[in-house]
Amino acid sequence: MLISGYSGIGKSALVAELHKAIIAKRGYFISGKFDQLPTHIPYSALINAFRELIEQILTESEEQLQEWREKIFSALGNGKLLLM
């Protein structure tokens, strides 16, 4: 989901509420913020969001990590790869 709007209208508060609801159901929640600066790092918000997802995954049990490995290898084996 992408949320946009002027500063001060409550975007961060909305994201915080979504975060609570998703975490309560043991889901994965990642977020990134597009700032006007730094402009020298393209896709910085996406990079930060994926970094956050990886950090969440690495806190899982060894069994869950193995499931993630299998899913990733399966996706890569089928030629599906996300490139930035």
Protein Blocks (a to p, Z undefined) as FASTA:
>chain_A
ZZeddehiopmmmmmmmmmmmmmnopacddddddfbdfklghklmmmmmmmmmmmmmmpc
fklmmmmmmmmmmmmmnopacdZZ
